[in-house]
């Protein structure tokens, strides 16, 4: 009997589709019909399940069948009214028609109890704890969806984000030529890349340059090139200070950048400050003072200090073959810290990790004032030497030797 009903309902659905094709064969394609009327099959499936319960108690409860029927009917009505955005349709349905879904659930529970037969076993409870929780969730979700549906801008923003994610791919676009700027002795350099990485190194070249690599998420190369034209470097000079930043007015699409800065040996800046709110920072061969505030990994190579570096969720790696001449401070909120210094450097040590281990390799001359698994205090040779201050909340700290220091000009240690 159940198979006959299912066959009948399926046949009715197919006949309906055939009539639509016959009425408007030129204006309506099969794909268009399926997109608009696919909830009809959901509705029919729900009716079959409900009929099965009424006839021979298969399935054992009408709740599922009634809810599927209600969902199919609401989706079909929504499609017929011309809703095209999936998210908009979902919020519209959930916000305006949640009551019918709740009513179908309640009706199914009531039917299951009052149409119960003795041969079916013990009479089920109409509203159990789980059923009440589900009813509250349906009502709460519907009211929330109704709130969001009335705010079109929220829907548009979410739709734009979803569409951008599904339809976009990465496109790497570089500036044609690096920008040249005049770096004078004792210059202060401020670098701000709010959406990407910073790479800074000292090279044998005679001029200071900066170049921007742009990683654009767009639906095609043409769109990526158009977006890239709105992202540029901004270099401002005032007195003895240079500020280099990324300028992207009106760009709402997702993108990241890598700022590559190369400085000449002759005019090394007196100090460098780097801010990378959502990126990594890498610095090589810089002997002046460095301050870094980054979101991810920080790497500094061939330095003499002073250093003051902090990362939110990355690791810190500091390495030099020369004796340090100024204080070093490194703070990692969620990552590890690794520092490599010459064994014969003079320094004081203050290292602490709240949830990690501290490991020292190769410094036999360190005199410990306090030495625990997560806290080390001590000094190497000189009490008045530079301070190496290391702090990690959740990561390990490792201080290791790079061997004897290389000879450096002006080294008085």
C-alpha positions as CSV (number, residue, x, y, z in Angstrom):
1,X,0.0,0.0,0.0
2,X,2.8,2.4,0.9
3,X,4.6,1.7,-2.3
4,X,1.5,2.5,-4.3
5,X,1.1,5.9,-2.5
6,X,4.7,6.8,-3.1
7,X,4.5,5.9,-6.8
8,X,1.3,7.9,-7.1
9,X,2.8,11.0,-5.5
10,X,6.0,10.7,-7.6
11,X,3.9,10.4,-10.7
12,X,1.9,13.5,-9.8
13,X,5.1,15.4,-9.4
14,X,6.5,14.3,-12.7
15,X,3.2,15.1,-14.5
16,X,3.3,18.6,-13.0
17,X,6.8,19.2,-14.4
18,X,5.7,17.9,-17.8
19,X,2.8,20.3,-17.9
20,X,5.1,23.2,-17.1
21,X,7.5,22.1,-19.9
22,X,4.5,21.9,-22.3
23,X,3.0,25.3,-21.4
24,X,6.3,27.3,-21.7
25,X,8.9,25.2,-23.5
26,X,10.9,28.3,-24.7
27,X,10.9,30.4,-21.6
28,X,11.5,27.7,-19.0
29,X,14.5,25.3,-19.1
30,X,14.8,22.1,-17.2
31,X,17.4,23.6,-15.0
32,X,15.2,26.6,-14.2
33,X,12.3,24.3,-13.4
34,X,14.4,22.1,-11.1
35,X,15.9,25.1,-9.3
36,X,12.4,26.6,-8.6
37,X,10.4,23.4,-8.0
38,X,12.9,21.0,-6.3
39,X,11.2,21.6,-2.9
40,X,8.2,19.7,-4.4
41,X,10.1,16.5,-4.1
42,X,10.9,17.3,-0.5
43,X,7.2,17.9,0.1
44,X,6.2,14.6,-1.6
45,X,8.8,12.7,0.5
46,X,7.3,14.2,3.7
47,X,3.8,13.2,2.7
48,X,4.9,9.6,1.9
49,X,6.5,9.3,5.3
50,X,3.4,10.7,7.0
51,X,1.2,8.4,5.0
52,X,3.4,5.4,6.0
53,X,2.9,6.2,9.7
54,X,-0.9,6.5,9.3
55,X,-1.2,3.3,7.4
56,X,1.1,0.8,9.0
57,X,3.2,2.7,11.5
58,X,6.3,2.8,9.3
59,X,8.1,5.0,10.3
60,X,7.3,4.8,14.0
61,X,6.6,8.6,14.3
62,X,4.9,11.2,12.1
63,X,7.1,14.0,13.4
64,X,9.8,13.6,10.7
65,X,7.4,13.3,7.8
66,X,5.3,16.4,8.9
67,X,8.5,18.5,9.4
68,X,9.8,17.5,6.0
69,X,6.5,18.4,4.4
70,X,6.4,21.8,6.2
71,X,10.0,22.5,5.0
72,X,9.2,21.5,1.5
73,X,6.1,23.6,1.3
74,X,7.8,26.7,2.7
75,X,10.7,26.3,0.4
76,X,8.4,25.9,-2.6
77,X,6.4,29.0,-1.6
78,X,9.6,31.0,-1.2
79,X,10.9,29.9,-4.6
80,X,7.7,30.8,-6.3
81,X,8.0,34.3,-4.8
82,X,11.3,34.8,-6.6
83,X,13.8,34.5,-3.8
84,X,17.2,33.8,-5.3
85,X,19.8,34.3,-2.6
86,X,20.3,31.1,-0.6
87,X,21.1,33.0,2.6
88,X,18.3,35.4,2.0
89,X,15.9,32.6,1.4
90,X,17.1,30.7,4.5
91,X,16.7,33.8,6.8
92,X,13.4,34.7,5.2
93,X,12.0,31.2,5.7
94,X,13.4,30.7,9.2
95,X,12.3,34.2,10.2
96,X,8.8,34.3,8.7
97,X,7.8,30.6,8.8
98,X,9.4,29.1,11.9
99,X,6.0,28.9,13.5
100,X,4.8,26.4,10.8
101,X,7.9,24.2,11.5
102,X,7.1,24.4,15.2
103,X,3.5,23.6,14.6
104,X,4.4,20.6,12.4
105,X,6.7,19.3,15.2
106,X,4.0,19.8,17.9
107,X,1.3,18.2,15.6
108,X,3.5,15.2,15.0
109,X,4.2,14.7,18.7
110,X,0.4,14.9,19.5
111,X,-0.5,12.6,16.7
112,X,2.1,10.0,17.8
113,X,0.5,10.0,21.3
114,X,-3.2,10.1,20.6
115,X,-3.1,7.7,17.6
116,X,-1.0,5.2,19.6
117,X,-2.2,1.6,19.4
118,X,-1.8,-1.1,22.1
119,X,0.2,-3.3,19.8
120,X,2.8,-0.5,19.3
121,X,4.0,-0.9,22.9
122,X,4.1,1.7,25.7
123,X,2.4,5.0,25.0
124,X,5.1,7.7,24.3
125,X,5.2,11.0,26.2
126,X,4.0,13.9,24.1
127,X,6.5,16.4,25.3
128,X,9.7,15.1,26.7
129,X,12.6,17.2,27.9
130,X,14.4,16.8,24.6
131,X,11.2,17.8,22.7
132,X,10.8,21.0,24.7
133,X,14.5,21.9,24.2
134,X,14.1,21.4,20.4
135,X,10.9,23.6,20.4
136,X,12.8,26.3,22.2
137,X,15.6,26.1,19.7
138,X,13.2,26.3,16.7
139,X,11.5,29.4,18.2
140,X,14.8,31.0,19.2
141,X,16.4,30.3,15.8
142,X,13.4,31.7,14.0
143,X,13.3,34.9,16.0
144,X,17.0,35.4,15.4
145,X,16.6,34.8,11.7
146,X,13.7,37.3,11.6
147,X,16.0,39.9,13.2
148,X,18.7,39.3,10.7
149,X,16.4,39.2,7.7
150,X,15.2,42.7,8.5
151,X,18.7,44.0,8.2
152,X,19.5,43.8,4.5
153,X,23.0,45.1,4.9
154,X,24.0,42.2,7.1
155,X,22.8,39.8,4.5
156,X,24.5,41.6,1.7
157,X,27.8,41.6,3.6
158,X,27.6,37.9,4.4
159,X,26.6,37.1,0.8
160,X,29.5,39.1,-0.5
161,X,31.9,37.3,1.8
162,X,30.6,33.9,0.9
163,X,30.6,34.7,-2.8
164,X,34.1,36.0,-2.6
165,X,35.3,32.9,-0.8
166,X,33.6,30.5,-3.3
167,X,34.4,32.4,-6.5
168,X,37.8,33.9,-5.8
169,X,41.4,32.6,-6.2
170,X,44.8,34.0,-5.3
171,X,46.5,36.4,-7.8
172,X,50.0,37.5,-7.0
173,X,50.7,41.0,-8.5
174,X,54.0,42.9,-7.9
175,X,54.8,46.5,-8.3
176,X,56.7,47.0,-11.6
177,X,59.6,48.9,-10.0
178,X,60.7,49.3,-6.4
179,X,60.4,52.8,-4.9
180,X,63.6,54.6,-4.0
181,X,63.8,56.8,-1.0
182,X,66.8,58.8,0.4
183,X,67.9,57.3,3.7
184,X,70.1,59.7,5.6
185,X,72.4,58.8,8.6
186,X,70.6,58.7,12.0
187,X,67.2,58.3,10.3
188,X,64.3,56.8,12.2
189,X,62.3,54.3,10.1
190,X,58.7,53.5,10.9
191,X,57.1,50.6,8.9
192,X,53.4,49.7,9.1
193,X,51.9,46.8,7.0
194,X,48.4,46.4,8.4
195,X,47.6,43.4,6.3
196,X,50.7,41.3,5.5
197,X,54.4,40.6,6.0
198,X,57.4,42.8,6.3
199,X,60.9,41.8,5.1
200,X,63.8,44.1,5.8
201,X,67.5,43.5,5.0
202,X,70.7,45.4,4.5
203,X,72.4,44.7,1.1
204,X,75.4,46.0,-0.8
205,X,73.2,48.3,-3.0
206,X,73.7,52.0,-2.9
207,X,70.1,53.2,-2.5
208,X,67.2,52.4,-0.1
209,X,64.3,50.7,-1.9
210,X,60.9,49.3,-1.0
211,X,58.7,47.1,-3.1
212,X,55.2,45.7,-2.5
213,X,54.0,42.2,-3.4
214,X,50.2,42.0,-3.5
215,X,48.2,38.8,-3.1
216,X,44.7,39.5,-4.2
217,X,41.7,37.2,-3.8
218,X,39.5,37.9,-6.8
219,X,37.3,36.0,-9.3
220,X,39.7,36.6,-12.2
221,X,43.0,38.2,-13.1
222,X,41.3,41.3,-14.6
223,X,39.5,42.0,-11.3
224,X,42.7,41.3,-9.4
225,X,44.7,43.9,-11.5
226,X,41.9,46.4,-10.9
227,X,42.0,45.9,-7.2
228,X,45.8,46.0,-7.1
229,X,45.8,49.4,-8.6
230,X,44.0,50.7,-5.5
231,X,46.7,49.3,-3.2
232,X,49.9,51.3,-3.0
233,X,52.9,52.2,-0.9
234,X,52.8,55.5,1.0
235,X,56.2,57.0,2.0
236,X,56.2,60.1,4.2
237,X,59.2,62.0,5.4
238,X,59.3,64.5,8.2
239,X,62.6,65.7,9.6
240,X,64.7,62.7,10.4
241,X,61.8,60.3,10.3
242,X,60.5,58.1,7.5
243,X,57.1,56.3,7.6
244,X,56.3,53.6,5.1
245,X,52.8,52.1,5.0
246,X,50.3,50.5,2.8
247,X,47.5,52.6,1.4
248,X,44.3,50.9,0.3
249,X,41.4,53.4,0.3
250,X,38.0,51.8,-0.5
251,X,39.3,48.3,-1.0
252,X,36.9,45.9,0.7
253,X,38.1,42.7,-1.1
254,X,40.4,40.3,0.7
255,X,44.1,40.8,0.1
256,X,47.4,40.5,1.7
257,X,50.7,42.3,1.0
258,X,54.4,41.6,1.5
259,X,56.6,44.7,1.9
260,X,60.2,44.1,1.0
261,X,62.7,46.8,2.1
262,X,66.4,46.8,1.2
263,X,68.8,49.3,2.9
264,X,72.3,50.2,1.9
265,X,75.3,49.5,4.1
266,X,76.4,53.1,4.1
267,X,73.3,54.7,5.8
268,X,71.9,52.2,8.2
269,X,69.0,53.9,10.2
270,X,69.5,54.7,13.8
271,X,66.3,52.9,14.7
272,X,63.6,50.8,13.0
273,X,60.0,50.3,14.3
274,X,57.8,47.7,12.6
275,X,54.1,47.1,13.0
276,X,52.5,44.1,11.3
277,X,49.0,43.6,12.6
278,X,48.4,40.5,10.6
279,X,51.7,39.2,9.3
280,X,55.2,37.9,9.8
281,X,58.3,40.1,10.2
282,X,61.8,39.2,9.0
283,X,64.9,41.4,9.5
284,X,68.5,40.7,8.5
285,X,71.9,42.4,9.0
286,X,70.5,45.4,10.9
287,X,72.8,46.7,13.6
288,X,70.7,49.5,15.0
289,X,67.8,49.4,17.4
290,X,64.7,47.4,16.4
291,X,61.2,47.4,17.8
292,X,58.7,44.9,16.4
293,X,55.0,44.3,17.1
294,X,53.6,41.5,15.0
295,X,50.7,39.1,14.9
296,X,52.7,36.1,13.7
297,X,56.3,34.9,13.4
298,X,59.3,37.2,14.0
299,X,62.8,36.4,12.7
300,X,65.8,38.7,13.3
301,X,69.2,37.6,12.0
302,X,72.7,39.2,12.5
303,X,71.8,41.9,15.0
304,X,73.7,43.6,17.8
305,X,70.7,45.2,19.6
306,X,68.9,46.7,21.1
307,X,65.8,44.6,20.3
308,X,62.3,44.9,21.6
309,X,60.0,42.3,19.9
310,X,56.5,41.1,20.7
311,X,54.1,38.7,18.8
312,X,50.5,37.8,19.6
313,X,50.3,34.2,18.2
314,X,53.6,33.4,16.5
315,X,57.1,32.3,17.3
316,X,60.2,34.4,17.8
317,X,63.6,33.5,16.5
318,X,66.6,35.8,17.2
319,X,70.1,34.9,16.0
320,X,73.5,36.6,15.8
321,X,77.2,35.6,15.5
322,X,78.4,38.9,17.0
323,X,78.5,39.9,20.6
324,X,75.4,41.9,21.7
325,X,75.9,45.4,22.9
326,X,72.4,46.3,24.1
327,X,69.4,44.8,25.9
328,X,67.1,42.2,24.2
329,X,63.5,41.8,25.1
330,X,61.3,39.2,23.5
331,X,57.6,38.5,24.4
332,X,55.5,35.7,22.7
333,X,52.0,35.4,24.0
334,X,51.3,32.0,22.4
335,X,54.5,30.7,20.7
336,X,58.0,29.6,21.4
337,X,61.1,31.7,21.7
338,X,64.5,30.7,20.4
339,X,67.6,32.9,20.9
340,X,71.1,32.1,19.5
341,X,74.0,34.1,20.9
342,X,77.8,33.8,20.9
343,X,79.0,31.8,23.9
344,X,81.5,34.5,24.9
345,X,78.9,37.3,24.9
346,X,78.4,39.2,28.1
347,X,74.8,39.3,29.2
348,X,72.4,38.9,32.0
349,X,69.5,36.5,31.6
350,X,65.9,36.7,32.8
351,X,63.6,34.1,31.2
352,X,60.2,32.9,32.2
353,X,57.5,30.7,30.6
354,X,54.1,30.2,32.3
355,X,53.3,26.9,30.5
356,X,56.5,25.8,28.9
357,X,60.1,24.7,29.5
358,X,63.3,26.8,29.4
359,X,66.3,25.1,27.9
360,X,69.9,26.4,27.9
361,X,72.5,24.9,25.5
362,X,76.2,25.7,25.4
363,X,76.5,28.5,28.1
364,X,78.7,26.9,30.7
365,X,79.8,30.2,32.2
366,X,76.3,31.3,33.1
367,X,76.0,31.8,36.9
368,X,72.5,31.0,38.0
369,X,70.8,33.0,40.7
370,X,67.6,31.0,40.2
371,X,67.0,28.0,38.0
372,X,63.6,26.2,37.7
373,X,61.8,24.4,34.9
374,X,59.9,27.6,33.9
375,X,62.1,30.4,35.3
376,X,65.8,31.1,34.9
377,X,67.8,34.1,36.2
378,X,71.5,34.5,35.9
379,X,74.4,36.2,34.2
380,X,77.3,35.4,31.9
381,X,80.6,37.0,32.9
382,X,79.4,40.5,33.6
383,X,76.9,41.9,36.1
384,X,76.6,45.1,34.2
385,X,76.2,43.5,30.8
386,X,73.1,43.8,28.5
387,X,69.9,42.1,29.7
388,X,68.3,39.3,27.8
389,X,64.6,39.3,28.9
390,X,62.5,36.5,27.5
391,X,58.8,35.9,28.2
392,X,56.4,33.3,26.8
393,X,52.9,32.5,28.1
394,X,52.3,29.2,26.4
395,X,55.5,28.3,24.5
396,X,59.0,26.9,25.2
397,X,62.1,29.1,25.5
398,X,65.5,28.0,24.3
399,X,68.7,29.9,24.6
400,X,71.6,28.3,22.6
401,X,75.2,29.1,21.7
402,X,76.4,30.0,18.2
403,X,80.0,29.3,19.2
404,X,82.5,32.1,19.7
405,X,81.7,35.5,18.5
406,X,82.9,36.7,15.1
407,X,85.1,39.7,15.0
408,X,83.1,42.9,14.5
409,X,84.2,46.5,13.8
410,X,84.1,48.6,16.9
411,X,83.8,45.6,19.2
412,X,85.1,46.5,22.6
413,X,83.8,43.5,24.5
